[in-house]
């Protein structure tokens, strides 16, 4: 490979990586959890570790 091909490949890979990071940061935006998945205040909170709601077989 000559130098121009190597530099072009590095620039292309860098652009792909930056686009991937940009969209991943938007997907993992933690401020969306309170805006989208807001829990209603009138429902009691279901504790995952509480065995009272487990199905007894």
C-alpha positions, -999 to +999 in steps of 0.1 A: +000+000+000+012+034-007+010+063+018-021+079+003-040+046+005-030+041+041-040+077+051-073+073+033-080+040+051-072+055+085-095+085+078-123+062+067-120+040+098-118+071+121-150+085+105-168+052+109-157+050+146-168+085+153-202+079+137-206+047+158-197+065+190-221+094+182-251+071+178-242+049+207-239+079+230-274+089+219-288+054+225-273+052+260-284+087+271-294+081+308-315+113+310-341+096+287-350+071+315-369+097+335-385+113+305-396+081+287-400+055+314-414+076+342-431+054+368-466+065+379-468+078+414-500+060+423-486+025+416-466+008+444-430+000+435-424-037+429-392-048+445-373-073+423-359-090+454-392-094+471-404-130+470-440-121+477-448-117+440-431-150+430-453-177+416-454-207+439-456-240+420 
